Amino acid sequence: MMGITGLRGIKMKVRLYDIPENSKIICNVSDGSTWVSFRHLDGMYSYCVSEKGNIYHLYAMSELTEVSPSVYTIMQPQEDAEEQNV
């Protein structure tokens, strides 16, 4: 997929609490899924459902990169950039 870019060609970085409900977050999930659907925030964590129907709670302050409208990937610290496991 082509990434959406902001000014000067930089991909848009956002926090989980800023994205719309029902957005897709692409990541490697422990149940073998490749994405979760963000449903809503519940305090400091979110309520997300994987493509296999399992429930996950991501931290509301998680940094994401927008890939396309309502599709995001999880930002990883530089030392953990090789794996994106939830």
C-alpha angles and dihedrals in degrees: 000000000000114000121234109241131203128207114330092014096288117148113243114257118201140166121250091246089061099056124093121258115265092031117148118240113199113216141122107272124202091239091060095261120135097213146021129214113231107226105172147316120269106189112296092350137055134233109234131170122210123224086259092054100255120137123240132180114214121191110263091227093056112134116236136184118221111236098175135334107315093356120105142167126215116254113229129203110258094255092051097042094112095068129040102190123160 
